[in-house]
C-alpha cells in the first residue's frame, strides 16, 4: 500500500472512532482523500510548480484542529433534540414526477365519477396517487391530473369500513389497511391492482404509522395503549415494541426531522399533551410544549400527519390545524375557523409537497359535498381546490 493510501486509511479510521456517537455528517475516507490531494507527498513536479513533502507534524496539527472544531460543534448542540440522519438510512425510493404538461394546481373535471366522500386514505409514493376504500369500493386519486379512478381490483377487502385506517409502506410498495373493529389486515398493490389478506393484528382498534428507518409499519392497540407492535409486510409478522413510560390513548405520526414518533395524547383532566417515542430505544419523553386543543375528543374526526417539506407534524380536525416543530419543541396554531371549515382528514402528497384532504370546506368558498379534494401548503398557508365537490 502506498504511503499516501495508508495515510488516508489511518485518518479515516481515526475519524470513524471519534464520530461514532457524534451528530455530524462526515465521510471520513472522502475527507482524507481531499486532505491528501491538497497536501501530497514529494513527487515529480507538474509544469513549473514542484510539489514538496509536508512534514508529519503538519498533519498532526491539522487533524487536531479538525477534532477541536468537531468537538466545539458537538458541545454547542449537545443538549438539543436536533435534525439528524437516522442510524439506518431509509431505502431510496424513486420520486414520482408528474408528466410534462400536468396541471396539479388546476381543479379536475367537475363531471367525473367519484367515490362517496372518503374517510380514510393513504398516498402511494410509487404511483403518485391517493388510495382510498370508500363505500366498499377501491378508488385512487391522481394528484397530477386531479382525477378519480375506480380501480376494480381482484376483490374488495372484507372486514373494513370507511372509518378504518390506511398507511403506505414505502419499503414494500403497498398500502396497508386494518379493520378498526375486526383487526383484519389487508395489503393493496396498486401496480397489480390486487388486495391480499394478511395476518390479523394482535388486538383491535388499531392506529398506524410508517417507520422509514426499519421499513416496518408501527401500530398500537388502543384497547391496551401500552402495547405497541411493528409489522413486517414481507414476512407478514408482528413483533412487540418494548417501550416504557408512555402516554395513554394517542394519535401519532413518524417525524423524520428528529427520528421520533410524535404522539398527541390527553393527560389529566383531558388536557392535551405531546409525547415523543424513540423507536430505537423504546423510550418515551413528554414535551414541555403547550399543546393546542385541536381535538375536543376522540369521538370527533381528526388526523395527524407529518409534512416532509415543512418538517412539521400537523394535527388536523374540523376545529383547525396546528403544526409541531419537534426540533424547537413548539406548537403553532396555523389555521382555524368554524366547525367544518378545515378538512378533518389529511395526508402528505410527496409529489406536490403539500397536505391533501377531502373537501373543500366552507373556508375555501365552496359548500361541502361529495368527492371533493383540497390541498394545503403548510409553508405558504395557502389552500388549493383540486376538485370541487359534487352537489350534496
DRENBAMAR-807617 format. One record per residue (C-alpha): x, y, z; residue in one letter; residue number from 1. Coordinates in steps of 0.2 Angstrom, whole numbers, plus 5000, padded with zeros to 4 digits. Layout:
residues N
<<X Y Z> 'A' NUM>
...
//
This chain:
residues 392
<<5000 5000 5000> 'X' 1>
<<5007 5017 4995> 'X' 2>
<<5011 5029 5009> 'X' 3>
<<4998 5041 5004> 'X' 4>
<<4985 5027 5003> 'X' 5>
<<4990 5022 5021> 'X' 6>
<<4988 5039 5027> 'X' 7>
<<4970 5041 5020> 'X' 8>
<<4965 5024 5028> 'X' 9>
<<4973 5029 5045> 'X' 10>
<<4965 5046 5046> 'X' 11>
<<4948 5039 5040> 'X' 12>
<<4949 5026 5054> 'X' 13>
<<4953 5039 5067> 'X' 14>
<<4939 5050 5062> 'X' 15>
<<4926 5035 5062> 'X' 16>
<<4931 5031 5080> 'X' 17>
<<4928 5049 5085> 'X' 18>
<<4912 5051 5075> 'X' 19>
<<4904 5035 5081> 'X' 20>
<<4892 5044 5093> 'X' 21>
<<4893 5062 5085> 'X' 22>
<<4879 5070 5076> 'X' 23>
<<4889 5077 5062> 'X' 24>
<<4888 5070 5045> 'X' 25>
<<4905 5067 5038> 'X' 26>
<<4913 5055 5025> 'X' 27>
<<4930 5051 5033> 'X' 28>
<<4938 5042 5019> 'X' 29>
<<4932 5055 5006> 'X' 30>
<<4938 5069 5018> 'X' 31>
<<4955 5060 5020> 'X' 32>
<<4957 5060 5001> 'X' 33>
<<4954 5078 5000> 'X' 34>
<<4967 5082 5013> 'X' 35>
<<4979 5070 5004> 'X' 36>
<<4976 5078 4987> 'X' 37>
<<4978 5096 4994> 'X' 38>
<<4995 5091 5003> 'X' 39>
<<5003 5077 4993> 'X' 40>
<<5020 5070 4997> 'X' 41>
<<5035 5073 4987> 'X' 42>
<<5034 5068 4969> 'X' 43>
<<5038 5074 4951> 'X' 44>
<<5033 5092 4948> 'X' 45>
<<5019 5097 4937> 'X' 46>
<<5023 5110 4924> 'X' 47>
<<5034 5123 4933> 'X' 48>
<<5027 5120 4950> 'X' 49>
<<5036 5107 4960> 'X' 50>
<<5027 5099 4975> 'X' 51>
<<5036 5097 4991> 'X' 52>
<<5033 5085 5006> 'X' 53>
<<5023 5090 5020> 'X' 54>
<<5030 5086 5037> 'X' 55>
<<5021 5074 5048> 'X' 56>
<<5019 5087 5062> 'X' 57>
<<5008 5097 5050> 'X' 58>
<<4996 5083 5048> 'X' 59>
<<4995 5080 5066> 'X' 60>
<<4991 5099 5069> 'X' 61>
<<4978 5098 5055> 'X' 62>
<<4970 5083 5062> 'X' 63>
<<4970 5091 5080> 'X' 64>
<<4962 5107 5073> 'X' 65>
<<4948 5096 5065> 'X' 66>
<<4944 5087 5080> 'X' 67>
<<4944 5103 5090> 'X' 68>
<<4931 5110 5078> 'X' 69>
<<4920 5095 5078> 'X' 70>
<<4921 5094 5097> 'X' 71>
<<4915 5113 5098> 'X' 72>
<<4901 5109 5087> 'X' 73>
<<4895 5094 5097> 'X' 74>
<<4896 5104 5113> 'X' 75>
<<4886 5118 5105> 'X' 76>
<<4871 5107 5100> 'X' 77>
<<4874 5093 5113> 'X' 78>
<<4859 5096 5123> 'X' 79>
<<4847 5100 5109> 'X' 80>
<<4835 5087 5100> 'X' 81>
<<4841 5090 5083> 'X' 82>
<<4838 5085 5065> 'X' 83>
<<4849 5071 5060> 'X' 84>
<<4851 5057 5048> 'X' 85>
<<4844 5041 5057> 'X' 86>
<<4856 5027 5062> 'X' 87>
<<4850 5017 5047> 'X' 88>
<<4847 5026 5031> 'X' 89>
<<4830 5023 5024> 'X' 90>
<<4829 5015 5007> 'X' 91>
<<4829 5027 4992> 'X' 92>
<<4813 5026 4983> 'X' 93>
<<4812 5034 4966> 'X' 94>
<<4802 5050 4967> 'X' 95>
<<4787 5050 4956> 'X' 96>
<<4786 5066 4945> 'X' 97>
<<4771 5072 4936> 'X' 98>
<<4771 5070 4917> 'X' 99>
<<4775 5086 4907> 'X' 100>
<<4760 5096 4904> 'X' 101>
<<4752 5091 4920> 'X' 102>
<<4742 5105 4930> 'X' 103>
<<4742 5099 4948> 'X' 104>
<<4735 5116 4954> 'X' 105>
<<4720 5116 4942> 'X' 106>
<<4704 5109 4948> 'X' 107>
<<4700 5092 4940> 'X' 108>
<<4684 5089 4929> 'X' 109>
<<4668 5093 4939> 'X' 110>
<<4658 5080 4930> 'X' 111>
<<4670 5065 4933> 'X' 112>
<<4664 5049 4943> 'X' 113>
<<4670 5049 4961> 'X' 114>
<<4668 5040 4977> 'X' 115>
<<4657 5045 4992> 'X' 116>
<<4667 5057 5002> 'X' 117>
<<4681 5046 5009> 'X' 118>
<<4685 5045 5027> 'X' 119>
<<4702 5036 5025> 'X' 120>
<<4716 5036 5013> 'X' 121>
<<4735 5035 5010> 'X' 122>
<<4747 5042 4997> 'X' 123>
<<4755 5029 4986> 'X' 124>
<<4773 5037 4983> 'X' 125>
<<4777 5025 4969> 'X' 126>
<<4762 5029 4959> 'X' 127>
<<4758 5047 4964> 'X' 128>
<<4741 5043 4969> 'X' 129>
<<4729 5043 4984> 'X' 130>
<<4722 5026 4988> 'X' 131>
<<4705 5025 4997> 'X' 132>
<<4692 5012 5002> 'X' 133>
<<4675 5021 5002> 'X' 134>
<<4658 5013 5001> 'X' 135>
<<4666 4995 4999> 'X' 136>
<<4675 5001 4983> 'X' 137>
<<4693 5004 4980> 'X' 138>
<<4697 5021 4972> 'X' 139>
<<4713 5031 4968> 'X' 140>
<<4715 5050 4965> 'X' 141>
<<4729 5056 4953> 'X' 142>
<<4737 5072 4961> 'X' 143>
<<4744 5077 4944> 'X' 144>
<<4728 5077 4934> 'X' 145>
<<4716 5078 4950> 'X' 146>
<<4705 5064 4944> 'X' 147>
<<4697 5049 4952> 'X' 148>
<<4698 5032 4946> 'X' 149>
<<4688 5016 4951> 'X' 150>
<<4701 5003 4952> 'X' 151>
<<4690 4986 4950> 'X' 152>
<<4703 4975 4959> 'X' 153>
<<4703 4956 4960> 'X' 154>
<<4692 4958 4976> 'X' 155>
<<4686 4971 4988> 'X' 156>
<<4693 4968 5006> 'X' 157>
<<4681 4961 5019> 'X' 158>
<<4681 4967 5037> 'X' 159>
<<4684 4985 5033> 'X' 160>
<<4673 5001 5034> 'X' 161>
<<4675 5019 5028> 'X' 162>
<<4682 5024 5045> 'X' 163>
<<4697 5011 5045> 'X' 164>
<<4715 5017 5043> 'X' 165>
<<4727 5016 5028> 'X' 166>
<<4745 5018 5028> 'X' 167>
<<4758 5017 5014> 'X' 168>
<<4773 5005 5016> 'X' 169>
<<4787 5013 5006> 'X' 170>
<<4798 4998 5009> 'X' 171>
<<4786 4985 5001> 'X' 172>
<<4777 4997 4990> 'X' 173>
<<4759 4993 4996> 'X' 174>
<<4745 5001 5005> 'X' 175>
<<4741 4993 5022> 'X' 176>
<<4723 4993 5028> 'X' 177>
<<4717 4987 5045> 'X' 178>
<<4699 4984 5052> 'X' 179>
<<4696 4996 5066> 'X' 180>
<<4684 4984 5075> 'X' 181>
<<4689 4967 5066> 'X' 182>
<<4708 4968 5067> 'X' 183>
<<4708 4961 5049> 'X' 184>
<<4724 4967 5039> 'X' 185>
<<4725 4969 5020> 'X' 186>
<<4738 4974 5008> 'X' 187>
<<4734 4983 4992> 'X' 188>
<<4746 4983 4977> 'X' 189>
<<4741 4997 4966> 'X' 190>
<<4753 4992 4951> 'X' 191>
<<4745 4974 4951> 'X' 192>
<<4728 4981 4957> 'X' 193>
<<4726 4967 4970> 'X' 194>
<<4721 4966 4988> 'X' 195>
<<4729 4952 4998> 'X' 196>
<<4724 4946 5015> 'X' 197>
<<4737 4947 5029> 'X' 198>
<<4739 4941 5046> 'X' 199>
<<4727 4949 5058> 'X' 200>
<<4733 4962 5070> 'X' 201>
<<4736 4957 5088> 'X' 202>
<<4721 4966 5095> 'X' 203>
<<4708 4978 5088> 'X' 204>
<<4705 4997 5087> 'X' 205>
<<4722 5000 5080> 'X' 206>
<<4731 5016 5074> 'X' 207>
<<4746 5015 5062> 'X' 208>
<<4761 5025 5056> 'X' 209>
<<4776 5020 5045> 'X' 210>
<<4794 5019 5051> 'X' 211>
<<4805 5023 5036> 'X' 212>
<<4821 5018 5046> 'X' 213>
<<4815 5000 5050> 'X' 214>
<<4804 4998 5035> 'X' 215>
<<4790 4992 5047> 'X' 216>
<<4773 4998 5050> 'X' 217>
<<4771 5004 5068> 'X' 218>
<<4754 5000 5077> 'X' 219>
<<4746 5002 5094> 'X' 220>
<<4732 4993 5101> 'X' 221>
<<4720 5006 5108> 'X' 222>
<<4712 4993 5119> 'X' 223>
<<4729 4992 5128> 'X' 224>
<<4738 5009 5124> 'X' 225>
<<4754 5002 5132> 'X' 226>
<<4756 4988 5119> 'X' 227>
<<4764 4993 5103> 'X' 228>
<<4769 4982 5088> 'X' 229>
<<4780 4983 5072> 'X' 230>
<<4773 4974 5057> 'X' 231>
<<4784 4967 5043> 'X' 232>
<<4774 4966 5027> 'X' 233>
<<4786 4955 5018> 'X' 234>
<<4787 4941 5031> 'X' 235>
<<4769 4945 5037> 'X' 236>
<<4775 4945 5055> 'X' 237>
<<4771 4956 5071> 'X' 238>
<<4784 4960 5084> 'X' 239>
<<4781 4969 5101> 'X' 240>
<<4789 4985 5103> 'X' 241>
<<4797 4987 5121> 'X' 242>
<<4794 5004 5127> 'X' 243>
<<4792 5012 5144> 'X' 244>
<<4783 5027 5152> 'X' 245>
<<4772 5031 5138> 'X' 246>
<<4756 5040 5137> 'X' 247>
<<4738 5033 5136> 'X' 248>
<<4727 5033 5121> 'X' 249>
<<4736 5044 5107> 'X' 250>
<<4736 5049 5089> 'X' 251>
<<4753 5048 5082> 'X' 252>
<<4764 5050 5066> 'X' 253>
<<4783 5047 5062> 'X' 254>
<<4793 5064 5062> 'X' 255>
<<4808 5062 5051> 'X' 256>
<<4816 5078 5057> 'X' 257>
<<4820 5070 5074> 'X' 258>
<<4818 5051 5070> 'X' 259>
<<4804 5051 5083> 'X' 260>
<<4785 5046 5084> 'X' 261>
<<4776 5061 5089> 'X' 262>
<<4760 5057 5099> 'X' 263>
<<4745 5069 5103> 'X' 264>
<<4738 5062 5119> 'X' 265>
<<4726 5068 5133> 'X' 266>
<<4733 5069 5151> 'X' 267>
<<4725 5073 5167> 'X' 268>
<<4708 5082 5166> 'X' 269>
<<4708 5079 5147> 'X' 270>
<<4722 5092 5145> 'X' 271>
<<4731 5088 5128> 'X' 272>
<<4749 5083 5129> 'X' 273>
<<4763 5080 5116> 'X' 274>
<<4775 5064 5118> 'X' 275>
<<4789 5058 5108> 'X' 276>
<<4794 5040 5106> 'X' 277>
<<4812 5034 5101> 'X' 278>
<<4808 5018 5092> 'X' 279>
<<4827 5013 5093> 'X' 280>
<<4827 5013 5112> 'X' 281>
<<4809 5012 5116> 'X' 282>
<<4810 5027 5127> 'X' 283>
<<4796 5040 5129> 'X' 284>
<<4798 5058 5133> 'X' 285>
<<4785 5071 5137> 'X' 286>
<<4786 5088 5128> 'X' 287>
<<4786 5104 5138> 'X' 288>
<<4777 5112 5123> 'X' 289>
<<4759 5119 5126> 'X' 290>
<<4749 5108 5116> 'X' 291>
<<4734 5116 5107> 'X' 292>
<<4716 5108 5110> 'X' 293>
<<4713 5105 5091> 'X' 294>
<<4704 5088 5095> 'X' 295>
<<4690 5090 5108> 'X' 296>
<<4688 5072 5110> 'X' 297>
<<4692 5055 5101> 'X' 298>
<<4675 5053 5095> 'X' 299>
<<4677 5068 5083> 'X' 300>
<<4685 5066 5066> 'X' 301>
<<4703 5071 5066> 'X' 302>
<<4720 5065 5059> 'X' 303>
<<4739 5068 5062> 'X' 304>
<<4752 5069 5048> 'X' 305>
<<4770 5073 5045> 'X' 306>
<<4773 5086 5032> 'X' 307>
<<4791 5082 5025> 'X' 308>
<<4793 5099 5016> 'X' 309>
<<4789 5110 5031> 'X' 310>
<<4797 5097 5043> 'X' 311>
<<4782 5099 5055> 'X' 312>
<<4769 5086 5062> 'X' 313>
<<4751 5093 5059> 'X' 314>
<<4736 5089 5070> 'X' 315>
<<4720 5092 5060> 'X' 316>
<<4702 5092 5065> 'X' 317>
<<4686 5102 5060> 'X' 318>
<<4691 5114 5073> 'X' 319>
<<4708 5119 5065> 'X' 320>
<<4725 5114 5061> 'X' 321>
<<4741 5116 5072> 'X' 322>
<<4759 5111 5067> 'X' 323>
<<4773 5105 5079> 'X' 324>
<<4791 5109 5076> 'X' 325>
<<4800 5094 5086> 'X' 326>
<<4817 5102 5085> 'X' 327>
<<4811 5118 5093> 'X' 328>
<<4798 5109 5104> 'X' 329>
<<4785 5121 5099> 'X' 330>
<<4767 5121 5093> 'X' 331>
<<4759 5134 5081> 'X' 332>
<<4741 5136 5078> 'X' 333>
<<4741 5138 5059> 'X' 334>
<<4723 5139 5053> 'X' 335>
<<4706 5138 5062> 'X' 336>
<<4688 5143 5059> 'X' 337>
<<4670 5137 5061> 'X' 338>
<<4667 5118 5063> 'X' 339>
<<4668 5111 5046> 'X' 340>
<<4680 5124 5039> 'X' 341>
<<4695 5113 5039> 'X' 342>
<<4697 5095 5032> 'X' 343>
<<4697 5083 5046> 'X' 344>
<<4707 5070 5037> 'X' 345>
<<4723 5074 5028> 'X' 346>
<<4739 5065 5022> 'X' 347>
<<4755 5071 5014> 'X' 348>
<<4757 5072 4995> 'X' 349>
<<4776 5069 4992> 'X' 350>
<<4774 5074 4973> 'X' 351>
<<4767 5091 4976> 'X' 352>
<<4774 5093 4993> 'X' 353>
<<4758 5098 5002> 'X' 354>
<<4744 5091 5013> 'X' 355>
<<4729 5084 5004> 'X' 356>
<<4712 5080 5011> 'X' 357>
<<4693 5078 5007> 'X' 358>
<<4684 5094 5004> 'X' 359>
<<4684 5108 5000> 'X' 360>
<<4676 5116 5015> 'X' 361>
<<4667 5132 5019> 'X' 362>
<<4683 5142 5021> 'X' 363>
<<4688 5139 5003> 'X' 364>
<<4672 5147 4997> 'X' 365>
<<4664 5130 4992> 'X' 366>
<<4650 5121 5001> 'X' 367>
<<4654 5104 5007> 'X' 368>
<<4649 5090 4996> 'X' 369>
<<4654 5073 4989> 'X' 370>
<<4671 5068 4982> 'X' 371>
<<4680 5084 4983> 'X' 372>
<<4698 5086 4986> 'X' 373>
<<4708 5101 4994> 'X' 374>
<<4727 5104 4996> 'X' 375>
<<4735 5115 5010> 'X' 376>
<<4753 5121 5009> 'X' 377>
<<4760 5122 5027> 'X' 378>
<<4774 5134 5022> 'X' 379>
<<4764 5147 5012> 'X' 380>
<<4747 5143 5022> 'X' 381>
<<4738 5143 5005> 'X' 382>
<<4723 5132 5001> 'X' 383>
<<4720 5125 4983> 'X' 384>
<<4704 5117 4977> 'X' 385>
<<4710 5101 4967> 'X' 386>
<<4692 5095 4964> 'X' 387>
<<4676 5104 4968> 'X' 388>
<<4663 5093 4976> 'X' 389>
<<4648 5087 4968> 'X' 390>
<<4631 5093 4974> 'X' 391>
<<4627 5086 4991> 'X' 392>
//
